[in-house]
Amino acid sequence: MTTAPLFYKKVVPLNKEQHRKLYIETVEGFGFARQTNSLYIAAVEFANISREYPIVFGNDSNGGIFPVVLLGLKNNQNLFINGKGAWKATYIPAYVRRYPFILASTDTDAGQFTVCIDEAYTGFNTAEEGQALFDETGEHTPMLQQAVDFLKDYQNHVQLTTAFCQNMQDLDLLEPMQATIEMRSGEKLAIGGFQCVNRKKLIALQDDKMADLVKNGQMELIYTHLLSMNNVTTLMNMLN
């Protein structure tokens, strides 16, 4: 296994023998994501995300890019979780909603995935509290099957998102995001480490490249990203 993703502490493959007697109880709130100021999002989420959050692009260790939603203006800060752990926005990113389940690539084939869980999740128990993961025959319960179906659907959207991001790089449309925000208190916050679409580069694209973006639906994603940047003001107001 690779390094655990954000707020996952002990990722292990789900095994019907090892976890046959495991139950899951809903833990109220999203306290596990309280110190996360940005999260990966899939392209299919752009429309919902853009109504409440800024969408930017991050860099991975292999030189690629990926879209992220900004949740805070400081490190380890999620402005969308209140003191009781409730999420304060209407739309909750899928990355959060899939927890404590996750798909992980196998060591032998990066194109194959196995269903995993975060064993550190406090909602797991063997006291038969909540819902069982497996039935008496060792098959998935409806609850677990629903979670697995969600993971598979999410992974399909991840692949489509990767293709979109690769095209953004191929067209050289991105530039480093440099912004300094002055709070009411006089404190200045520098937002860096992310990228956004350069409007001048977008306008300067050749007609055939522009037409391709429109036909494959990626132009809509680009404009949604650009419009979402107005929500940086929302984060400022929440922080103030």
QUIUR-V189227 format. One record per residue. N is the residue number from 1. RES is the residue in three letters. PHI is phi as a letter, one per 30 degrees, with the letter a starting at -180 (* if undefined). PSI is psi in radians with two decimals (* if undefined). D_CENTER is the distance of its C-alpha to the mean C-alpha in Angstrom with 2 decimals. Layout:
{{N/RES/PHI/PSI/D_CENTER} {N/RES/PHI/PSI/D_CENTER}}
//
This chain:
{{1/MET/*/2.58/19.72} {2/THR/d/-3.12/17.72} {3/THR/e/2.42/16.43} {4/ALA/d/2.45/14.27} {5/PRO/d/3.05/10.48} {6/LEU/e/2.33/9.48} {7/PHE/h/0.15/11.70} {8/TYR/c/2.25/13.02} {9/LYS/c/-0.60/16.70} {10/LYS/b/1.42/18.71} {11/VAL/d/2.14/17.13} {12/VAL/b/2.62/20.01} {13/PRO/d/2.42/20.73} {14/LEU/d/2.16/21.59} {15/ASN/b/2.17/25.37} {16/LYS/d/-0.34/27.60} {17/GLU/d/-0.86/30.47} {18/GLN/d/-0.62/28.83} {19/HIS/c/0.33/26.69} {20/ARG/d/-0.58/29.15} {21/LYS/c/0.25/30.10} {22/LEU/d/2.40/26.67} {23/TYR/c/2.76/25.72} {24/ILE/b/2.23/22.60} {25/GLU/c/2.33/23.13} {26/THR/d/2.18/20.68} {27/VAL/c/2.11/20.04} {28/GLU/d/2.35/20.03} {29/GLY/j/3.02/17.40} {30/PHE/b/0.68/14.13} {31/GLY/e/-0.44/16.00} {32/PHE/d/-0.35/14.05} {33/ALA/c/0.24/11.24} {34/ARG/d/-0.54/14.10} {35/GLN/c/0.44/14.16} {36/THR/c/1.98/10.62} {37/ASN/c/-0.06/11.04} {38/SER/a/2.61/7.87} {39/LEU/b/2.59/4.16} {40/TYR/d/2.46/2.97} {41/ILE/b/2.67/3.66} {42/ALA/c/2.73/6.80} {43/ALA/e/-0.57/10.14} {44/VAL/d/-0.29/11.29} {45/GLU/c/-0.17/9.21} {46/PHE/e/-0.80/10.90} {47/ALA/d/-0.81/13.97} {48/ASN/d/-0.72/12.73} {49/ILE/d/-0.73/10.41} {50/SER/d/-0.33/13.42} {51/ARG/d/-0.37/15.77} {52/GLU/b/-0.33/14.57} {53/TYR/b/2.76/12.29} {54/PRO/d/2.49/12.78} {55/ILE/c/2.19/10.83} {56/VAL/b/-3.03/11.77} {57/PHE/b/2.38/11.60} {58/GLY/c/3.02/11.52} {59/ASN/c/2.37/13.90} {60/ASP/c/3.08/13.82} {61/SER/d/-0.20/16.98} {62/ASN/c/0.18/18.48} {63/GLY/i/0.04/18.76} {64/GLY/d/3.13/16.04} {65/ILE/b/2.83/13.36} {66/PHE/a/2.59/9.78} {67/PRO/d/2.48/8.24} {68/VAL/b/2.72/6.42} {69/VAL/c/2.30/7.07} {70/LEU/d/2.19/10.00} {71/LEU/c/-0.23/10.75} {72/GLY/a/2.94/14.02} {73/LEU/c/-0.09/16.78} {74/LYS/b/2.80/17.76} {75/ASN/d/2.52/16.60} {76/ASN/h/0.62/15.51} {77/GLN/b/2.11/15.44} {78/ASN/c/1.85/13.33} {79/LEU/d/-0.14/15.61} {80/PHE/c/0.14/14.18} {81/ILE/c/2.16/15.51} {82/ASN/d/-3.06/19.28} {83/GLY/d/-0.40/21.90} {84/LYS/c/0.04/21.88} {85/GLY/i/0.08/18.20} {86/ALA/d/2.55/17.67} {87/TRP/d/2.25/14.75} {88/LYS/c/-0.05/16.60} {89/ALA/c/2.83/14.83} {90/THR/d/-0.79/15.50} {91/TYR/c/2.27/12.10} {92/ILE/c/2.17/9.52} {93/PRO/e/2.53/5.86} {94/ALA/d/-0.54/6.12} {95/TYR/e/-0.64/4.06} {96/VAL/d/-0.73/6.87} {97/ARG/d/-0.41/9.35} {98/ARG/d/-0.33/9.79} {99/TYR/d/2.41/10.99} {100/PRO/c/0.35/13.65} {101/PHE/c/2.73/13.56} {102/ILE/a/2.62/11.96} {103/LEU/c/2.37/13.43} {104/ALA/b/2.45/14.92} {105/SER/d/2.55/17.17} {106/THR/d/2.77/20.81} {107/ASP/d/-0.44/23.01} {108/THR/c/-0.48/25.45} {109/ASP/b/1.95/23.40} {110/ALA/d/-0.30/20.03} {111/GLY/d/-0.09/19.96} {112/GLN/c/2.48/20.41} {113/PHE/b/2.62/17.96} {114/THR/b/2.55/18.90} {115/VAL/d/2.26/17.54} {116/CYS/b/2.88/17.02} {117/ILE/b/2.81/16.83} {118/ASP/c/1.78/16.59} {119/GLU/d/-0.30/20.31} {120/ALA/d/-0.13/19.99} {121/TYR/d/2.22/18.48} {122/THR/d/-0.22/21.35} {123/GLY/d/-0.20/21.41} {124/PHE/d/2.44/22.79} {125/ASN/a/2.88/26.59} {126/THR/c/0.27/29.72} {127/ALA/c/0.22/31.69} {128/GLU/i/0.63/30.91} {129/GLU/c/2.18/29.02} {130/GLY/j/-2.45/26.42} {131/GLN/c/2.48/25.78} {132/ALA/d/2.60/26.72} {133/LEU/d/-0.61/24.46} {134/PHE/b/2.61/27.50} {135/ASP/d/-3.03/30.71} {136/GLU/d/-0.38/34.24} {137/THR/c/0.00/34.30} {138/GLY/i/0.13/31.15} {139/GLU/c/2.80/29.13} {140/HIS/d/2.37/25.73} {141/THR/d/2.83/26.16} {142/PRO/e/-0.66/24.80} {143/MET/d/-0.83/22.06} {144/LEU/d/-0.70/20.93} {145/GLN/d/-0.66/21.37} {146/GLN/d/-0.72/19.17} {147/ALA/d/-0.73/16.34} {148/VAL/d/-0.74/17.10} {149/ASP/d/-0.68/17.29} {150/PHE/d/-0.74/13.85} {151/LEU/d/-0.75/12.54} {152/LYS/d/-0.74/14.84} {153/ASP/d/-0.73/13.92} {154/TYR/d/-0.76/10.19} {155/GLN/d/-0.64/11.57} {156/ASN/d/-0.71/13.90} {157/HIS/d/-0.53/11.46} {158/VAL/d/-0.73/9.84} {159/GLN/d/-0.73/13.52} {160/LEU/d/-0.65/14.21} {161/THR/d/-0.67/11.49} {162/THR/d/-0.72/13.09} {163/ALA/d/-0.70/16.42} {164/PHE/d/-0.80/15.58} {165/CYS/d/-0.67/14.55} {166/GLN/d/-0.66/17.68} {167/ASN/d/-0.65/19.76} {168/MET/d/-0.67/18.69} {169/GLN/d/-0.75/19.96} {170/ASP/d/-0.63/23.02} {171/LEU/d/-0.08/23.98} {172/ASP/h/0.87/23.50} {173/LEU/c/-0.17/21.94} {174/LEU/c/2.69/19.82} {175/GLU/b/2.68/21.23} {176/PRO/e/2.42/20.31} {177/MET/d/2.06/19.33} {178/GLN/b/1.97/22.12} {179/ALA/b/2.40/22.51} {180/THR/c/2.16/24.57} {181/ILE/c/2.26/24.38} {182/GLU/c/2.12/27.42} {183/MET/d/2.94/27.10} {184/ARG/d/-0.51/30.02} {185/SER/d/-0.15/31.04} {186/GLY/j/-0.21/31.57} {187/GLU/d/2.40/28.76} {188/LYS/c/2.28/27.10} {189/LEU/c/2.24/23.46} {190/ALA/c/2.17/22.50} {191/ILE/c/2.00/19.04} {192/GLY/b/3.13/18.69} {193/GLY/i/0.02/16.82} {194/PHE/b/2.97/14.89} {195/GLN/b/2.77/16.25} {196/CYS/b/2.89/16.94} {197/VAL/d/2.33/19.21} {198/ASN/d/2.03/22.89} {199/ARG/d/-0.67/24.73} {200/LYS/d/-0.70/28.03} {201/LYS/d/-0.63/26.80} {202/LEU/d/-0.80/25.36} {203/ILE/d/-0.55/28.73} {204/ALA/d/-0.02/30.65} {205/LEU/d/2.59/29.22} {206/GLN/d/2.67/31.93} {207/ASP/e/-0.71/32.56} {208/ASP/d/-0.63/31.67} {209/LYS/d/-0.71/28.27} {210/MET/d/-0.74/27.64} {211/ALA/d/-0.66/28.83} {212/ASP/d/-0.71/26.56} {213/LEU/d/-0.66/23.47} {214/VAL/d/-0.78/24.85} {215/LYS/d/-0.66/25.80} {216/ASN/d/0.09/22.55} {217/GLY/i/0.02/20.50} {218/GLN/d/-0.42/18.74} {219/MET/d/-0.67/20.87} {220/GLU/d/-0.70/19.37} {221/LEU/d/-0.70/15.85} {222/ILE/d/-0.84/17.54} {223/TYR/d/-0.60/19.38} {224/THR/d/-0.75/16.49} {225/HIS/e/-0.83/14.78} {226/LEU/d/-0.74/18.23} {227/LEU/d/-0.58/18.92} {228/SER/d/-0.37/15.74} {229/MET/d/-0.32/17.12} {230/ASN/d/-0.34/19.69} {231/ASN/d/-0.08/17.28} {232/VAL/e/-0.61/17.79} {233/THR/d/-0.64/21.00} {234/THR/d/-0.78/19.31} {235/LEU/d/-0.70/17.73} {236/MET/e/-0.82/21.24} {237/ASN/d/-0.67/22.91} {238/MET/d/-0.69/20.77} {239/LEU/d/-0.67/21.54} {240/ASN/d/*/25.18}}
//
